């Protein structure tokens, strides 16, 4: 049951920045507003502004809520999907699914108020906070499409979350099994409902976002992903959500076993010097997608180091980090004497978004590249199988 919820990565992005009294013309042009009422909501909402830099110690910003009502204005540079969340431990901590013991929570999407913000947007929110955020945005085609998708999915996410929590209190194995079966049925129903929604709403930006999420969580097959993507209108091509899923679809094909490794020619290195993966032909290459925030990634890096040193004449390791700053990566690799090349994956829709281009769906992910520059195999999760295969190849 826990598997249904542990992957949501969902990164909790959310927005707001207060205006100064001397707003300039550009600020006015880039203004958006968020107003409305969420009945039953107690306490403020919190967010991280997509135009700001945050660290683990940076506190979130706030949307002031009084008696469930709010009227907020801010500036924003470009279209972003924002997730605003209630306090985790305050009166509205009830929206989060907390298992027995009080440690952590099941990260269900339905705990968040999600909306699209962009320069000139006027977003209105209506709904209520029960045991989930049954509240949705409207006011333009982007937010209307998001509301339609979330109204479909949130109640099912809520049901699954409640069952997951219930099972942490249950001691009867027969009842636990029955609850798991019920949750699995709801899960399958939710996936089928979402696929049908995507096909029925070809001009929905939110449908593109949800499709990207399905691919990321491996909740559809590669063939299903391509079919669903082809059902979307190319009128969406200008939007980041469509571009993300389009890049992943290309990545599915480009990283199939036996395919030439996708081109990597970039200056997104720790030194800023250009790297071209074609320069490594003639040697085996281990591409390791990782992050300092990823416990399993960090845990196996001493083994990666040991393997690299053992086969240094025939093997090159290329790390591709996602989610950490250059400074943090430099400090971490220097401290641990991890001396192989490190690239930084961009989160924007650029050629340096290696996570999308290689359709990476979990961390760590490893690719073995042969001497001719072709992909031998992809490995998701622990690298033991990758090391075993490399040992055979490097004999």
Short mmCIF file of the C-alpha atoms (twelve columns), coordinates in Angstrom:
data_MODEL
# 
_entry.id   MODEL 
# 
loop_
_atom_site.group_PDB 
_atom_site.id 
_atom_site.type_symbol 
_atom_site.label_atom_id 
_atom_site.label_alt_id 
_atom_site.label_comp_id 
_atom_site.label_asym_id 
_atom_site.label_seq_id 
_atom_site.Cartn_x 
_atom_site.Cartn_y 
_atom_site.Cartn_z 
_atom_site.pdbx_PDB_model_num 
ATOM 1   C CA . UNK A 1   0.000   0.000   0.000   1 
ATOM 2   C CA . UNK A 2   2.821   2.341   0.893   1 
ATOM 3   C CA . UNK A 3   4.155   2.008   -2.670  1 
ATOM 4   C CA . UNK A 4   1.167   3.930   -3.986  1 
ATOM 5   C CA . UNK A 5   2.257   7.043   -2.138  1 
ATOM 6   C CA . UNK A 6   6.002   7.021   -1.521  1 
ATOM 7   C CA . UNK A 7   6.931   8.097   -5.061  1 
ATOM 8   C CA . UNK A 8   5.115   11.331  -5.185  1 
ATOM 9   C CA . UNK A 9   7.546   13.433  -5.593  1 
ATOM 10  C CA . UNK A 10  5.665   15.643  -6.078  1 
ATOM 11  C CA . UNK A 11  8.618   18.995  -4.896  1 
ATOM 12  C CA . UNK A 12  6.139   21.179  -3.397  1 
ATOM 13  C CA . UNK A 13  6.189   24.383  -5.417  1 
ATOM 14  C CA . UNK A 14  3.941   27.334  -4.435  1 
ATOM 15  C CA . UNK A 15  3.735   31.048  -4.878  1 
ATOM 16  C CA . UNK A 16  3.549   34.555  -3.576  1 
ATOM 17  C CA . UNK A 17  5.628   37.548  -2.949  1 
ATOM 18  C CA . UNK A 18  4.321   40.780  -1.486  1 
ATOM 19  C CA . UNK A 19  4.155   44.003  -3.429  1 
ATOM 20  C CA . UNK A 20  6.163   47.087  -2.466  1 
ATOM 21  C CA . UNK A 21  4.486   50.486  -2.532  1 
ATOM 22  C CA . UNK A 22  6.528   51.616  -5.527  1 
ATOM 23  C CA . UNK A 23  5.520   48.986  -8.082  1 
ATOM 24  C CA . UNK A 24  7.064   49.713  -11.450 1 
ATOM 25  C CA . UNK A 25  5.445   49.221  -14.846 1 
ATOM 26  C CA . UNK A 26  7.044   45.816  -15.397 1 
ATOM 27  C CA . UNK A 27  5.731   44.622  -12.036 1 
ATOM 28  C CA . UNK A 28  2.211   45.657  -13.024 1 
ATOM 29  C CA . UNK A 29  2.535   43.790  -16.311 1 
ATOM 30  C CA . UNK A 30  3.731   40.639  -14.535 1 
ATOM 31  C CA . UNK A 31  1.103   40.720  -11.790 1 
ATOM 32  C CA . UNK A 32  -1.252  37.866  -11.076 1 
ATOM 33  C CA . UNK A 33  -3.961  37.577  -8.436  1 
ATOM 34  C CA . UNK A 34  -5.298  34.653  -6.438  1 
ATOM 35  C CA . UNK A 35  -8.502  35.086  -4.481  1 
ATOM 36  C CA . UNK A 36  -11.358 33.017  -3.203  1 
ATOM 37  C CA . UNK A 37  -12.753 31.044  -0.309  1 
ATOM 38  C CA . UNK A 38  -12.038 27.536  0.912   1 
ATOM 39  C CA . UNK A 39  -14.683 26.709  3.479   1 
ATOM 40  C CA . UNK A 40  -13.364 24.977  6.544   1 
ATOM 41  C CA . UNK A 41  -9.738  25.968  5.922   1 
ATOM 42  C CA . UNK A 42  -8.025  26.995  9.156   1 
ATOM 43  C CA . UNK A 43  -4.675  28.776  9.076   1 
ATOM 44  C CA . UNK A 44  -2.632  30.134  6.194   1 
ATOM 45  C CA . UNK A 45  -1.412  28.556  2.972   1 
ATOM 46  C CA . UNK A 46  2.294   28.257  2.175   1 
ATOM 47  C CA . UNK A 47  4.281   28.194  -1.057  1 
ATOM 48  C CA . UNK A 48  7.627   28.471  -2.751  1 
ATOM 49  C CA . UNK A 49  7.783   31.059  -5.490  1 
ATOM 50  C CA . UNK A 50  9.142   29.655  -8.781  1 
ATOM 51  C CA . UNK A 51  11.160  32.856  -9.355  1 
ATOM 52  C CA . UNK A 52  13.007  32.558  -6.023  1 
ATOM 53  C CA . UNK A 53  15.956  30.484  -4.857  1 
ATOM 54  C CA . UNK A 54  15.335  28.360  -1.747  1 
ATOM 55  C CA . UNK A 55  17.494  26.161  0.446   1 
ATOM 56  C CA . UNK A 56  16.448  23.543  2.974   1 
ATOM 57  C CA . UNK A 57  16.583  26.200  5.703   1 
ATOM 58  C CA . UNK A 58  14.688  28.911  3.791   1 
ATOM 59  C CA . UNK A 59  11.208  29.289  5.299   1 
ATOM 60  C CA . UNK A 60  8.235   29.194  2.923   1 
ATOM 61  C CA . UNK A 61  6.246   32.318  2.127   1 
ATOM 62  C CA . UNK A 62  2.636   32.712  3.180   1 
ATOM 63  C CA . UNK A 63  -0.788  33.371  1.718   1 
ATOM 64  C CA . UNK A 64  -2.819  34.967  4.468   1 
ATOM 65  C CA . UNK A 65  -6.162  33.262  4.997   1 
ATOM 66  C CA . UNK A 66  -8.892  34.757  7.199   1 
ATOM 67  C CA . UNK A 67  -12.043 32.726  7.831   1 
ATOM 68  C CA . UNK A 68  -11.190 30.635  4.785   1 
ATOM 69  C CA . UNK A 69  -10.933 33.699  2.516   1 
ATOM 70  C CA . UNK A 70  -7.869  35.145  0.794   1 
ATOM 71  C CA . UNK A 71  -7.031  37.855  -1.739  1 
ATOM 72  C CA . UNK A 72  -3.448  37.761  -2.860  1 
ATOM 73  C CA . UNK A 73  -1.344  39.488  -5.521  1 
ATOM 74  C CA . UNK A 74  2.210   38.913  -6.665  1 
ATOM 75  C CA . UNK A 75  4.460   39.083  -9.698  1 
ATOM 76  C CA . UNK A 76  5.668   36.166  -11.766 1 
ATOM 77  C CA . UNK A 77  7.972   35.981  -14.777 1 
ATOM 78  C CA . UNK A 78  6.395   33.081  -16.659 1 
ATOM 79  C CA . UNK A 79  3.714   30.408  -16.589 1 
ATOM 80  C CA . UNK A 80  4.136   28.070  -13.608 1 
ATOM 81  C CA . UNK A 81  2.030   25.449  -11.902 1 
ATOM 82  C CA . UNK A 82  1.887   26.365  -8.222  1 
ATOM 83  C CA . UNK A 83  1.092   24.166  -5.218  1 
ATOM 84  C CA . UNK A 84  -0.048  25.884  -2.043  1 
ATOM 85  C CA . UNK A 85  -0.280  23.804  1.098   1 
ATOM 86  C CA . UNK A 86  -1.739  24.213  4.590   1 
ATOM 87  C CA . UNK A 87  0.371   23.895  7.715   1 
ATOM 88  C CA . UNK A 88  1.647   20.374  8.306   1 
ATOM 89  C CA . UNK A 89  1.184   20.469  12.069  1 
ATOM 90  C CA . UNK A 90  -1.425  23.184  12.556  1 
ATOM 91  C CA . UNK A 91  -5.224  22.923  12.647  1 
ATOM 92  C CA . UNK A 92  -5.282  21.918  8.988   1 
ATOM 93  C CA . UNK A 93  -2.674  19.232  9.300   1 
ATOM 94  C CA . UNK A 94  -5.774  17.053  8.920   1 
ATOM 95  C CA . UNK A 95  -5.449  17.413  5.121   1 
ATOM 96  C CA . UNK A 96  -2.250  15.356  5.197   1 
ATOM 97  C CA . UNK A 97  -2.353  11.581  5.552   1 
ATOM 98  C CA . UNK A 98  -0.452  10.799  8.745   1 
ATOM 99  C CA . UNK A 99  0.241   7.144   9.587   1 
ATOM 100 C CA . UNK A 100 0.270   5.711   13.073  1 
ATOM 101 C CA . UNK A 101 3.228   6.927   15.081  1 
ATOM 102 C CA . UNK A 102 3.114   10.456  13.695  1 
ATOM 103 C CA . UNK A 103 6.354   10.189  11.724  1 
ATOM 104 C CA . UNK A 104 6.153   11.488  8.189   1 
ATOM 105 C CA . UNK A 105 3.052   11.275  6.033   1 
ATOM 106 C CA . UNK A 106 1.752   9.772   2.834   1 
ATOM 107 C CA . UNK A 107 2.340   12.548  0.240   1 
ATOM 108 C CA . UNK A 108 -0.984  12.582  -1.578  1 
ATOM 109 C CA . UNK A 109 -1.652  15.237  -4.222  1 
ATOM 110 C CA . UNK A 110 -5.097  16.035  -2.824  1 
ATOM 111 C CA . UNK A 111 -3.627  17.875  0.184   1 
ATOM 112 C CA . UNK A 112 -2.615  20.825  -2.018  1 
ATOM 113 C CA . UNK A 113 -4.324  23.741  -3.697  1 
ATOM 114 C CA . UNK A 114 -2.897  23.631  -7.207  1 
ATOM 115 C CA . UNK A 115 -3.251  26.386  -9.815  1 
ATOM 116 C CA . UNK A 116 -1.535  27.953  -12.808 1 
ATOM 117 C CA . UNK A 117 -0.042  31.412  -12.341 1 
ATOM 118 C CA . UNK A 118 1.187   33.611  -15.168 1 
ATOM 119 C CA . UNK A 119 1.532   37.338  -15.894 1 
ATOM 120 C CA . UNK A 120 -1.962  38.851  -15.995 1 
ATOM 121 C CA . UNK A 121 -3.751  35.860  -14.472 1 
ATOM 122 C CA . UNK A 122 -6.812  36.400  -12.291 1 
ATOM 123 C CA . UNK A 123 -7.423  33.117  -10.510 1 
ATOM 124 C CA . UNK A 124 -10.502 32.460  -8.376  1 
ATOM 125 C CA . UNK A 125 -10.686 29.487  -6.023  1 
ATOM 126 C CA . UNK A 126 -13.795 27.884  -4.582  1 
ATOM 127 C CA . UNK A 127 -14.325 24.750  -2.535  1 
ATOM 128 C CA . UNK A 128 -13.824 23.324  0.907   1 
ATOM 129 C CA . UNK A 129 -11.205 21.697  3.106   1 
ATOM 130 C CA . UNK A 130 -12.507 18.438  4.532   1 
ATOM 131 C CA . UNK A 131 -9.988  15.637  4.895   1 
ATOM 132 C CA . UNK A 132 -8.542  16.775  1.558   1 
ATOM 133 C CA . UNK A 133 -8.266  19.996  -0.470  1 
ATOM 134 C CA . UNK A 134 -11.593 19.794  -2.275  1 
ATOM 135 C CA . UNK A 135 -11.001 23.251  -3.789  1 
ATOM 136 C CA . UNK A 136 -10.191 24.178  -7.384  1 
ATOM 137 C CA . UNK A 137 -9.115  27.178  -9.507  1 
ATOM 138 C CA . UNK A 138 -10.973 28.830  -12.383 1 
ATOM 139 C CA . UNK A 139 -10.853 31.988  -14.468 1 
ATOM 140 C CA . UNK A 140 -8.980  30.932  -17.619 1 
ATOM 141 C CA . UNK A 141 -8.546  27.875  -19.838 1 
ATOM 142 C CA . UNK A 142 -5.413  26.692  -18.038 1 
ATOM 143 C CA . UNK A 143 -6.932  26.733  -14.571 1 
ATOM 144 C CA . UNK A 144 -10.254 25.423  -15.825 1 
ATOM 145 C CA . UNK A 145 -8.445  22.416  -17.345 1 
ATOM 146 C CA . UNK A 146 -6.560  21.820  -14.097 1 
ATOM 147 C CA . UNK A 147 -9.764  22.017  -12.061 1 
ATOM 148 C CA . UNK A 148 -11.473 19.468  -14.315 1 
ATOM 149 C CA . UNK A 149 -8.625  16.982  -13.930 1 
ATOM 150 C CA . UNK A 150 -8.213  17.494  -10.180 1 
ATOM 151 C CA . UNK A 151 -11.948 17.193  -9.499  1 
ATOM 152 C CA . UNK A 152 -11.777 13.796  -11.170 1 
ATOM 153 C CA . UNK A 153 -8.628  12.580  -9.406  1 
ATOM 154 C CA . UNK A 154 -8.581  14.172  -5.932  1 
ATOM 155 C CA . UNK A 155 -11.472 12.155  -4.426  1 
ATOM 156 C CA . UNK A 156 -9.785  8.888   -5.484  1 
ATOM 157 C CA . UNK A 157 -6.396  10.013  -4.179  1 
ATOM 158 C CA . UNK A 158 -8.137  10.844  -0.908  1 
ATOM 159 C CA . UNK A 159 -9.739  7.407   -0.671  1 
ATOM 160 C CA . UNK A 160 -6.393  5.678   -1.230  1 
ATOM 161 C CA . UNK A 161 -4.682  7.914   1.306   1 
ATOM 162 C CA . UNK A 162 -7.312  7.211   3.946   1 
ATOM 163 C CA . UNK A 163 -7.008  3.468   3.401   1 
ATOM 164 C CA . UNK A 164 -3.220  3.683   3.697   1 
ATOM 165 C CA . UNK A 165 -3.537  5.459   7.042   1 
ATOM 166 C CA . UNK A 166 -6.214  3.018   8.219   1 
ATOM 167 C CA . UNK A 167 -3.905  0.095   7.552   1 
ATOM 168 C CA . UNK A 168 -1.193  1.527   9.806   1 
ATOM 169 C CA . UNK A 169 -3.631  1.164   12.720  1 
ATOM 170 C CA . UNK A 170 -4.975  -2.231  11.664  1 
ATOM 171 C CA . UNK A 171 -3.563  -5.382  13.278  1 
ATOM 172 C CA . UNK A 172 -5.762  -7.995  11.644  1 
ATOM 173 C CA . UNK A 173 -3.867  -9.364  8.607   1 
ATOM 174 C CA . UNK A 174 -7.113  -10.394 6.893   1 
ATOM 175 C CA . UNK A 175 -8.476  -6.840  7.146   1 
ATOM 176 C CA . UNK A 176 -5.167  -5.378  5.992   1 
ATOM 177 C CA . UNK A 177 -5.254  -7.604  2.917   1 
ATOM 178 C CA . UNK A 178 -8.858  -6.600  2.219   1 
ATOM 179 C CA . UNK A 179 -7.979  -2.919  2.566   1 
ATOM 180 C CA . UNK A 180 -5.023  -3.338  0.215   1 
ATOM 181 C CA . UNK A 181 -7.292  -5.014  -2.325  1 
ATOM 182 C CA . UNK A 182 -9.780  -2.143  -2.079  1 
ATOM 183 C CA . UNK A 183 -7.012  0.434   -2.491  1 
ATOM 184 C CA . UNK A 184 -5.582  -1.420  -5.485  1 
ATOM 185 C CA . UNK A 185 -9.011  -1.414  -7.141  1 
ATOM 186 C CA . UNK A 186 -9.313  2.348   -6.597  1 
ATOM 187 C CA . UNK A 187 -5.795  2.837   -7.937  1 
ATOM 188 C CA . UNK A 188 -6.554  0.931   -11.142 1 
ATOM 189 C CA . UNK A 189 -9.821  2.839   -11.509 1 
ATOM 190 C CA . UNK A 190 -7.967  6.150   -11.088 1 
ATOM 191 C CA . UNK A 191 -5.415  5.294   -13.785 1 
ATOM 192 C CA . UNK A 192 -8.115  4.249   -16.256 1 
ATOM 193 C CA . UNK A 193 -10.149 7.383   -15.479 1 
ATOM 194 C CA . UNK A 194 -7.097  9.561   -16.006 1 
ATOM 195 C CA . UNK A 195 -6.186  7.923   -19.328 1 
ATOM 196 C CA . UNK A 196 -9.759  8.421   -20.525 1 
ATOM 197 C CA . UNK A 197 -9.665  12.068  -19.391 1 
ATOM 198 C CA . UNK A 198 -6.422  12.710  -21.289 1 
ATOM 199 C CA . UNK A 199 -7.838  11.244  -24.498 1 
ATOM 200 C CA . UNK A 200 -11.078 13.207  -24.113 1 
ATOM 201 C CA . UNK A 201 -9.353  16.540  -23.477 1 
ATOM 202 C CA . UNK A 202 -6.716  16.971  -26.201 1 
ATOM 203 C CA . UNK A 203 -6.422  20.740  -25.605 1 
ATOM 204 C CA . UNK A 204 -5.942  20.469  -21.829 1 
ATOM 205 C CA . UNK A 205 -2.588  21.649  -20.475 1 
ATOM 206 C CA . UNK A 206 -3.393  19.790  -17.264 1 
ATOM 207 C CA . UNK A 207 -3.850  16.585  -19.275 1 
ATOM 208 C CA . UNK A 208 -0.274  17.016  -20.531 1 
ATOM 209 C CA . UNK A 209 0.943   17.535  -16.950 1 
ATOM 210 C CA . UNK A 210 -0.843  14.434  -15.732 1 
ATOM 211 C CA . UNK A 211 0.516   12.383  -18.622 1 
ATOM 212 C CA . UNK A 212 4.046   13.443  -17.719 1 
ATOM 213 C CA . UNK A 213 3.315   12.362  -14.151 1 
ATOM 214 C CA . UNK A 214 2.021   8.962   -15.307 1 
ATOM 215 C CA . UNK A 215 5.211   8.402   -17.306 1 
ATOM 216 C CA . UNK A 216 7.428   9.558   -14.446 1 
ATOM 217 C CA . UNK A 217 5.783   7.090   -12.067 1 
ATOM 218 C CA . UNK A 218 5.787   4.250   -14.625 1 
ATOM 219 C CA . UNK A 219 2.013   3.972   -14.292 1 
ATOM 220 C CA . UNK A 220 1.567   3.523   -18.054 1 
ATOM 221 C CA . UNK A 221 3.513   1.402   -20.504 1 
ATOM 222 C CA . UNK A 222 5.755   3.041   -23.091 1 
ATOM 223 C CA . UNK A 223 3.233   2.195   -25.808 1 
ATOM 224 C CA . UNK A 224 0.374   3.685   -23.775 1 
ATOM 225 C CA . UNK A 225 2.441   6.816   -23.114 1 
ATOM 226 C CA . UNK A 226 3.063   7.341   -26.822 1 
ATOM 227 C CA . UNK A 227 -0.594  6.718   -27.687 1 
ATOM 228 C CA . UNK A 228 -1.784  9.196   -25.048 1 
ATOM 229 C CA . UNK A 229 0.765   11.784  -26.145 1 
ATOM 230 C CA . UNK A 230 -0.356  11.464  -29.756 1 
ATOM 231 C CA . UNK A 231 -3.923  12.153  -28.630 1 
ATOM 232 C CA . UNK A 232 -2.907  15.597  -27.344 1 
ATOM 233 C CA . UNK A 233 -3.285  18.583  -29.635 1 
ATOM 234 C CA . UNK A 234 -0.125  20.182  -30.991 1 
ATOM 235 C CA . UNK A 235 -1.785  23.484  -30.050 1 
ATOM 236 C CA . UNK A 236 -0.278  22.800  -26.625 1 
ATOM 237 C CA . UNK A 237 3.272   22.764  -27.998 1 
ATOM 238 C CA . UNK A 238 4.131   26.172  -26.523 1 
ATOM 239 C CA . UNK A 239 3.439   25.075  -22.938 1 
ATOM 240 C CA . UNK A 240 6.139   23.678  -20.611 1 
ATOM 241 C CA . UNK A 241 3.959   20.748  -19.510 1 
ATOM 242 C CA . UNK A 242 3.588   19.594  -23.120 1 
ATOM 243 C CA . UNK A 243 7.295   20.127  -23.814 1 
ATOM 244 C CA . UNK A 244 8.215   18.011  -20.775 1 
ATOM 245 C CA . UNK A 245 6.122   15.059  -21.854 1 
ATOM 246 C CA . UNK A 246 7.245   15.435  -25.493 1 
ATOM 247 C CA . UNK A 247 10.879  15.207  -24.373 1 
ATOM 248 C CA . UNK A 248 10.129  12.117  -22.286 1 
ATOM 249 C CA . UNK A 249 8.419   10.424  -25.238 1 
ATOM 250 C CA . UNK A 250 11.531  11.067  -27.335 1 
ATOM 251 C CA . UNK A 251 13.610  9.798   -24.431 1 
ATOM 252 C CA . UNK A 252 11.694  6.504   -24.315 1 
ATOM 253 C CA . UNK A 253 12.717  5.779   -27.897 1 
ATOM 254 C CA . UNK A 254 16.197  7.278   -27.681 1 
ATOM 255 C CA . UNK A 255 17.254  5.207   -24.660 1 
ATOM 256 C CA . UNK A 256 16.009  1.775   -25.729 1 
ATOM 257 C CA . UNK A 257 18.553  -1.022  -25.336 1 
ATOM 258 C CA . UNK A 258 20.842  -1.077  -28.376 1 
ATOM 259 C CA . UNK A 259 20.234  2.573   -29.293 1 
ATOM 260 C CA . UNK A 260 23.091  5.052   -29.688 1 
ATOM 261 C CA . UNK A 261 23.408  7.030   -26.470 1 
ATOM 262 C CA . UNK A 262 21.698  10.445  -26.853 1 
ATOM 263 C CA . UNK A 263 24.063  13.241  -27.738 1 
ATOM 264 C CA . UNK A 264 25.531  15.080  -24.750 1 
ATOM 265 C CA . UNK A 265 27.560  18.156  -25.628 1 
ATOM 266 C CA . UNK A 266 27.403  20.598  -22.750 1 
ATOM 267 C CA . UNK A 267 29.181  23.041  -20.481 1 
ATOM 268 C CA . UNK A 268 26.931  22.020  -17.544 1 
ATOM 269 C CA . UNK A 269 29.973  20.641  -15.749 1 
ATOM 270 C CA . UNK A 270 31.414  21.575  -12.368 1 
ATOM 271 C CA . UNK A 271 34.332  23.331  -14.079 1 
ATOM 272 C CA . UNK A 272 32.251  24.951  -16.836 1 
ATOM 273 C CA . UNK A 273 34.409  23.255  -19.473 1 
ATOM 274 C CA . UNK A 274 32.681  21.593  -22.416 1 
ATOM 275 C CA . UNK A 275 32.087  17.866  -22.319 1 
ATOM 276 C CA . UNK A 276 31.136  15.726  -25.321 1 
ATOM 277 C CA . UNK A 277 30.150  12.121  -24.665 1 
ATOM 278 C CA . UNK A 278 31.367  11.120  -28.136 1 
ATOM 279 C CA . UNK A 279 34.911  11.600  -26.807 1 
ATOM 280 C CA . UNK A 280 34.439  8.476   -24.661 1 
ATOM 281 C CA . UNK A 281 33.940  6.022   -27.521 1 
ATOM 282 C CA . UNK A 282 36.311  3.109   -27.181 1 
ATOM 283 C CA . UNK A 283 35.608  2.682   -23.478 1 
ATOM 284 C CA . UNK A 284 32.649  1.442   -21.489 1 
ATOM 285 C CA . UNK A 285 30.710  4.240   -19.795 1 
ATOM 286 C CA . UNK A 286 28.558  4.106   -16.669 1 
ATOM 287 C CA . UNK A 287 26.112  7.036   -16.553 1 
ATOM 288 C CA . UNK A 288 24.802  7.487   -13.014 1 
ATOM 289 C CA . UNK A 289 21.770  9.738   -12.395 1 
ATOM 290 C CA . UNK A 290 21.831  10.752  -8.736  1 
ATOM 291 C CA . UNK A 291 21.223  13.465  -6.131  1 
ATOM 292 C CA . UNK A 292 22.616  14.245  -2.683  1 
ATOM 293 C CA . UNK A 293 18.999  14.276  -1.501  1 
ATOM 294 C CA . UNK A 294 18.636  10.629  -2.668  1 
ATOM 295 C CA . UNK A 295 19.613  8.248   0.159   1 
ATOM 296 C CA . UNK A 296 20.071  5.135   -2.032  1 
ATOM 297 C CA . UNK A 297 22.174  7.158   -4.502  1 
ATOM 298 C CA . UNK A 298 24.556  8.358   -1.816  1 
ATOM 299 C CA . UNK A 299 24.699  4.958   -0.102  1 
ATOM 300 C CA . UNK A 300 26.090  3.191   -3.172  1 
ATOM 301 C CA . UNK A 301 28.529  5.884   -4.310  1 
ATOM 302 C CA . UNK A 302 31.466  4.333   -2.396  1 
ATOM 303 C CA . UNK A 303 30.834  1.197   -4.480  1 
ATOM 304 C CA . UNK A 304 30.762  3.287   -7.668  1 
ATOM 305 C CA . UNK A 305 34.115  4.767   -6.625  1 
ATOM 306 C CA . UNK A 306 35.586  1.341   -5.911  1 
ATOM 307 C CA . UNK A 307 34.351  0.020   -9.257  1 
ATOM 308 C CA . UNK A 308 35.668  3.018   -11.168 1 
ATOM 309 C CA . UNK A 309 39.121  2.680   -9.614  1 
ATOM 310 C CA . UNK A 310 39.208  -1.060  -10.281 1 
ATOM 311 C CA . UNK A 311 38.421  -0.618  -13.984 1 
ATOM 312 C CA . UNK A 312 39.920  2.836   -14.604 1 
ATOM 313 C CA . UNK A 313 41.627  1.756   -17.838 1 
ATOM 314 C CA . UNK A 314 38.440  0.546   -19.495 1 
ATOM 315 C CA . UNK A 315 35.565  2.344   -17.749 1 
ATOM 316 C CA . UNK A 316 34.518  5.986   -17.438 1 
ATOM 317 C CA . UNK A 317 31.895  7.046   -14.904 1 
ATOM 318 C CA . UNK A 318 29.738  10.080  -15.678 1 
ATOM 319 C CA . UNK A 319 27.528  11.334  -12.872 1 
ATOM 320 C CA . UNK A 320 24.442  13.386  -13.748 1 
ATOM 321 C CA . UNK A 321 23.067  15.245  -10.753 1 
ATOM 322 C CA . UNK A 322 19.506  16.507  -10.479 1 
ATOM 323 C CA . UNK A 323 18.301  18.810  -7.730  1 
ATOM 324 C CA . UNK A 324 21.535  20.046  -6.125  1 
ATOM 325 C CA . UNK A 325 23.503  23.254  -6.629  1 
ATOM 326 C CA . UNK A 326 26.935  23.249  -8.221  1 
ATOM 327 C CA . UNK A 327 28.489  24.445  -4.949  1 
ATOM 328 C CA . UNK A 328 26.853  21.647  -2.959  1 
ATOM 329 C CA . UNK A 329 27.958  18.997  -5.462  1 
ATOM 330 C CA . UNK A 330 31.532  20.318  -5.426  1 
ATOM 331 C CA . UNK A 331 31.688  20.195  -1.626  1 
ATOM 332 C CA . UNK A 332 30.135  16.720  -1.457  1 
ATOM 333 C CA . UNK A 333 32.334  15.129  -4.142  1 
ATOM 334 C CA . UNK A 334 35.524  16.758  -2.812  1 
ATOM 335 C CA . UNK A 335 34.832  15.601  0.748   1 
ATOM 336 C CA . UNK A 336 34.287  12.015  -0.393  1 
ATOM 337 C CA . UNK A 337 36.973  12.028  -3.128  1 
ATOM 338 C CA . UNK A 338 34.510  11.178  -5.885  1 
ATOM 339 C CA . UNK A 339 36.628  12.324  -8.778  1 
ATOM 340 C CA . UNK A 340 34.622  11.271  -11.821 1 
ATOM 341 C CA . UNK A 341 32.936  13.778  -14.140 1 
ATOM 342 C CA . UNK A 342 29.719  15.387  -12.900 1 
ATOM 343 C CA . UNK A 343 27.051  17.021  -15.082 1 
ATOM 344 C CA . UNK A 344 24.121  19.103  -13.853 1 
ATOM 345 C CA . UNK A 345 20.682  18.335  -15.260 1 
ATOM 346 C CA . UNK A 346 18.639  21.463  -15.963 1 
ATOM 347 C CA . UNK A 347 15.021  21.543  -14.767 1 
ATOM 348 C CA . UNK A 348 13.957  23.811  -17.647 1 
ATOM 349 C CA . UNK A 349 13.133  22.654  -21.159 1 
ATOM 350 C CA . UNK A 350 16.693  22.838  -22.494 1 
ATOM 351 C CA . UNK A 351 19.109  20.326  -24.076 1 
ATOM 352 C CA . UNK A 352 20.697  20.087  -20.615 1 
ATOM 353 C CA . UNK A 353 17.547  18.591  -19.080 1 
ATOM 354 C CA . UNK A 354 19.124  15.139  -19.130 1 
ATOM 355 C CA . UNK A 355 16.481  13.695  -16.800 1 
ATOM 356 C CA . UNK A 356 13.785  14.268  -19.413 1 
ATOM 357 C CA . UNK A 357 16.005  13.449  -22.396 1 
ATOM 358 C CA . UNK A 358 16.905  10.056  -20.893 1 
ATOM 359 C CA . UNK A 359 13.366  9.588   -19.499 1 
ATOM 360 C CA . UNK A 360 14.712  9.022   -15.990 1 
ATOM 361 C CA . UNK A 361 11.816  7.858   -13.814 1 
ATOM 362 C CA . UNK A 362 13.541  7.189   -10.519 1 
ATOM 363 C CA . UNK A 363 16.799  7.708   -8.638  1 
ATOM 364 C CA . UNK A 364 19.323  6.258   -8.859  1 
ATOM 365 C CA . UNK A 365 19.178  5.289   -12.545 1 
ATOM 366 C CA . UNK A 366 22.201  3.909   -14.366 1 
ATOM 367 C CA . UNK A 367 22.981  3.340   -18.029 1 
ATOM 368 C CA . UNK A 368 25.763  1.098   -19.324 1 
ATOM 369 C CA . UNK A 369 27.187  2.337   -22.647 1 
ATOM 370 C CA . UNK A 370 29.402  0.049   -24.700 1 
ATOM 371 C CA . UNK A 371 32.620  0.925   -26.545 1 
ATOM 372 C CA . UNK A 372 30.688  1.827   -29.720 1 
ATOM 373 C CA . UNK A 373 28.559  4.367   -27.840 1 
ATOM 374 C CA . UNK A 374 25.417  2.199   -27.716 1 
ATOM 375 C CA . UNK A 375 23.169  1.647   -24.700 1 
ATOM 376 C CA . UNK A 376 23.562  -1.854  -23.300 1 
ATOM 377 C CA . UNK A 377 20.967  -1.566  -20.540 1 
ATOM 378 C CA . UNK A 378 19.154  0.771   -18.138 1 
ATOM 379 C CA . UNK A 379 19.003  -0.001  -14.410 1 
ATOM 380 C CA . UNK A 380 16.591  1.741   -12.018 1 
ATOM 381 C CA . UNK A 381 17.221  1.523   -8.280  1 
ATOM 382 C CA . UNK A 382 20.197  -0.150  -6.637  1 
ATOM 383 C CA . UNK A 383 23.200  -0.648  -8.890  1 
ATOM 384 C CA . UNK A 384 24.166  -4.212  -7.977  1 
ATOM 385 C CA . UNK A 385 22.870  -5.661  -11.258 1 
ATOM 386 C CA . UNK A 386 24.677  -2.934  -13.193 1 
ATOM 387 C CA . UNK A 387 27.953  -3.757  -11.443 1 
ATOM 388 C CA . UNK A 388 27.501  -7.481  -12.132 1 
ATOM 389 C CA . UNK A 389 26.881  -6.825  -15.833 1 
ATOM 390 C CA . UNK A 390 29.890  -4.520  -16.063 1 
ATOM 391 C CA . UNK A 391 32.101  -7.146  -14.429 1 
ATOM 392 C CA . UNK A 392 31.116  -9.568  -17.180 1 
ATOM 393 C CA . UNK A 393 31.598  -7.005  -19.950 1 
ATOM 394 C CA . UNK A 394 34.976  -5.854  -18.658 1 
ATOM 395 C CA . UNK A 395 36.507  -9.319  -18.280 1 
# 
